[in-house]
Amino acid sequence: MSIKREYEARSAHSAGSSNMRFLVLAALVVAASATALKDVNYQDFVIGKDTLVNVDIKTKEIYCWKLLNHILQPTMYDDIRDVARDFVLEDNFDKFLKDDVVKRFIEVFKMGMLPRGEIFVHTNLHHMDQAIVAFRMLYFAKDFDTFIRTACFLRERINGGMFVYAFTCAVFHRQDCRGIVLPAPYEIYPYFFVDSHVIQKAFMLKMSRAATDPAIFNYYGIKVTDKNLLVIDWRKGVRTTLSKDDRLTYFTEDIDLNTYMYYLHMSYPFWMIEDTYNLHKERRGEITMYAHKQLLARYRLERLTNRMCDIDMIKFDDKDNVGYWPKIRLHTGDEMPVRPNNVKLVTKYNLRERMYVEDIERIIRDGITTGKIEKRDGTVIHLKKVEDFENLARVLLGGLGIVNDDAKVIHVVHLFRRLLSYGTYNFDKYTYIPTALDMYTTCLRDPLFWRVMKRITEHADLFKLYLPRYTRTELDFPGVRVDRITTDKLVTFMDEYDLDMTNALYLDDVEIQKKKSDMTFVARMRRLNHQPFKVTIDVDSEKTIDAVVRVFIGPKYDCMGRLLNFDDKRHDMVEFDSFLYKLQTGKNTIVRNSFEMHGVIGDREWTRRFFDNSRDTTGAYEKIVDSYWYKTRIGFPHRLLLPRGTVGGFEMQMFVIVTPVRTGMVLPTIDLNVMKDRHACRWTVCFDTMPLGFPFDRRIDLTDFFTTNMKFTDVKIFYKDLATSNSVKDMDMSDMIMKRDDLTYYDKDMLMKWSYKDVMMMSTDKMMRM
């Protein structure tokens, strides 16, 4: 029986639901002021029987958005269902660059794939193998027409989470999908990003048709507008915490930061090792490793502003491990497991995984010290030269296999995740309840993952220790002098953001027939942001020449108030801007706006808002997102450029170095043009081949480090508490702070009315009366 006939048989079996119509990405637009909602005629964007040729980028985007909307339900679009029904894989082998990928998918599909409705887990090897099979079929489609029809075919047949993974990865890597901006992952599947108590309230409102109960609505922080827009305040419902690390949840659970991590994986999947994908021509290993190191540095800055010291790398025999409560409920109703404090990480159940991790780490560290790793097929991975760092990073983070086979790819972080998947047992081969560590969309939420990252980056640091310090010739730029660095006042604050979580709710029959949800559900959260600022750099040059400018920010003191030198804090320096600049003879004044800084991305617009704003009076659609970093998809959140700071100003240092453009310090296989074509220009990789992190990636000799082309200056980062600001009106002032003794959240007003001593006396009196 062909896959088509199997699909028709299943469709006939579920005839009651086969005529369901899909809520299009649509109908609702919410601005901060709750603007009016409009309907869009989606018949303009139908995937018909005619071949899709000369399709503009906006039309391609809308096809992709339709496929990704309400992924937990069968598609409601007639055109997608018709294509899925009529497209026969067995009759279209000639439409794929490699017909063996289609044959392989048919074999896997007939053996049975992850059922629809189950949870797709990134660390589950069985799930991932099936997703890779689906991805390859999408990737090797000859043209966009075959690609989109294959996507329709898969959308109706495989697991929703698996489809999102394979489809997103294919869009990231196909040449004809360059420039397509996909919906944010927190809109596609909100469960990984929105706390369970918020989604529970949304289900309650859905079931009750938002029946008004003023007392409950006020207590839960629910607001209903006249546009059937339901806003649920995320802050209402935080009950308790497990450790002091929960002070940083505003950073570690930030939706854009976790999207950055997910998209980083999508850009450089650890299993993608074949030359066919051209990733071997990019500095993929160095980019992913430096991204991890920069995340760690940024995390340490956030800890410092909260008066917290650095973290230790993970140790298997540690008993004082920090617990984590994800507060995430999945669409199956299962809760992500809670890890209590002081839990033992290694038991008899995962001892085998520990041995495997330690064996791999020993091979890697021995290879660093000896200068090579000999693979099982006899080939050698060299680890001696500066450019060999790319090989090491690929071994650690994926991209370099023991042999040319996906199943043999080493990915040490992946191994740690599997090792630390605590307390989960499968009742059958498909049922798997992931922990926060198991998913790229949630791993940054868990404090334990940052300790894993630190252990992984220690291997990279060991390699750098065997490299010589930078010479004065490498650091200097003769004829160039940095005279001054000035900045605007650096001010951070907590603002509000509305996340569209409508896709977490299922549509009923009436809504399906109307192709429109009667209500739109929004989670209102507080998140770190900063006021726009400028960095001004005065540079004097004796000649006209191209230069590379790197701007870093780092700590001035450690958590105990001790002054740090540059060698002490080189792992804590965050590179938040780097760019190519043509210096003119004489004085040059370089002004960098925070919104223009290299590699940052602003807020992702609601997908539904795109539909509203992109239609003009003639009915034509224009390209909404034209930002380079939207196209790259892996831009770092602009809001998180600066750590939170303190009310009185947190002292830090800004460092600027201007160097000549250098090339040649990379592997011979690296091609800068490939990276430019794929919009993979993170940091300086597309115009300079000096190691990422220069000059802080190697040990620093303070007696021979400072040159005229570099300069540092002291800066202060101020935190503005909007809850106490008289300039902010009509804002919920229920700011929550953490009480030191038991880490329970209390309202500020309560803490002002009752001192700690008063509370203890009240508790004592109560106990005496019992």
Secondary structure, 3 states (H helix, E strand, C coil): CCHHHHHHHHHHHCHHHHCCCCCCCCCCCCCCCCCCCCCCCHHHHCCCCCCCCCCCHHHHHHHHHHHHCCCCCCCCCHHHHHHHHHCCHHHCHHHECCHHHHHHHHHHHHHCCCCCCCCCCCCCHHHHHHHHHHHHHHHCECCHHHHHHHHHHHHCCCCHHHHHHHHHHHHHHCHHHCCCCCCCHHHHCHHHCCCHHHHHHHHHHHHHCCCCCHHHHHHHCEEECCCCEEEEECCCCCCCCCCHHHHHHHHHCCHHHHHHHHHHHHHCCCCCCCHHHCHHHCCHHHHHHHHHHHHHHHHHHHHHHCCCCCCCCCCCCCCCCCCECCCCECCCCCECCCECCCCCCCCCCCHHHHHHHHHHHHHHHHHHHHCEEECCCCCEEECCCHHHHHHHHHHHHCCCECCCCHHHECCHHHHHHHHCCCCCCCCCCCCCCCCHHHCCCCHHHCHHHHHHHHHHHHHHHHHHHCCCCCCHHHHCCCCEEEEEEEECCEEEEEEEEEEECHHHCCCCHHHHHHCCCCCEEEEEEEEEEECCCEEEEEEEECCCEEEEEEEEEEECECCCCCECCCCCCHHHCEEEEEEEEEECCEEEEEEEEHHHCCCEECCCCCHHHHHHHCECCCCCECCCCCCHHHHHCCCEEHHHCCCCCECCCEEEEEEEEEEECCCCCCCCCCCHHHHHHCCCCCCCCCCCCCCCCCCCCCCCCHHHCCCCCEEEEEEEEEEECHHHCCCCCCCCCCCEEECCCCCCEEEHHHHHHCCHHHHHHHHHHHHHHC
